[in-house]
Amino acid sequence: MDRRDFLRTVSAAGLLPWLDPAYLHARNALLTGAPPAGPVPRRPYGRTADTLSLVGFGGIVVMNATPADASRYVGEAFEAGVTYFDVAPTYGNAQERLGPALAPYRERCFLACKTTEREAAGARRELEESLRFLQTDHFDLYQLHAITAVGDVDRAFAKGGAMEVLIEQKKAGTIRYLGFSAHSEEAAHAALDRYPFDSVLFPLSFATWLKGDFGPSVHARASKEGRGILALKAMAYQKWSAGAEAKRARWKKAWYEPLDTIDRVALGLRFTAHLPVDAMVPPGEWDLFRMAVQLAQAGALTPLTAQERAAVAEMAAASDPVFSRHA
């Protein structure tokens, strides 16, 4: 079958003929309403004694939600076994919504927050504000957020930079672990050169990895050095394209085209989970997050077979990935 025939098969008839029987067994149990096989699996966080739920709760899920809906989303996630929650001041009112919703579960969860501030004064202000909004006295993980250039790293590590506050607060116990999120391989390596961060939060999807060649070097280094590896964009397919207006209207919180049907979502999650990573944060849409949680609970996130890997490679080749080293 040539590539055009393959893509036509994927879009018209679906992926079922290509899928692993072990995955299909778990998937079909989920679709027929069978009770979950168990809670969301947990994995070690780097070389620490902590474990994280394989699927994490991104704070954007509760952004602009009513307080009642935020409490329902968080409660349902926790009951399903989600223990890793990640939020940031840049996510609108997500902190204000997540704090009260998470309060009943806080001591049994791993709470991560972030700052885009690069100077000490701004970082201290944001940290204190986040602690107040999130109704907690400490963060399990605090991260330099959205490092996009080496200059971001230089500013954060300069005299009077944000890292002075973060290291100080780690020593004081307000922060247990330090990490960063990055959208640049060069910047990620620069950060890893400067400090023994506990983890890296980085885009790791089959489209960016296979077509964009974006992610392998950061993943390899973090793995070799024993850092925690937290994945963004496991359910990202590509940049929004012309003709995707209906999807765009449905997934208003996503700035990219997400994988949004069960078999494609599963392929994305299965690819990223078995790179491997410690945890994955799905898009900030409740329905997409819940699909990822249910797949994990059903035991559907099995390793890809060789045939599935070939199918994923074809899907990646047809995409316009959100990040690429070739851009």
Secondary structure, 3 states (H helix, E strand, C coil): CCHHHHHHHHHHCCCHHHCCHHHHHHHHHHHCCCCCCCCCCEEECCCCCCEEECECEEHHHHCCCCHHHHHHHHHHHHHCCCCEEECCCCCCCHHHHHHHHHHHHHHHCEEEEEECCCEHHHHHHHHHHHHHHCCCCCEEEEEEEEECCHHHHHHHHCCCEHHHHHHHHHHHCCEEEEEEEECCHHHHHHHHHHCCCCEEEEECCHHHHHCCCCCHHHHHHHHHCCCEEEEECCCEEECCCCCCHHHHHHCCCCCCEECCCHHHHHHHHHHHHCCCCCEEECCCCHHHHHHHHHHHHCCCCCCCCHHHHHHHHHHHHCCCCCCCCCC
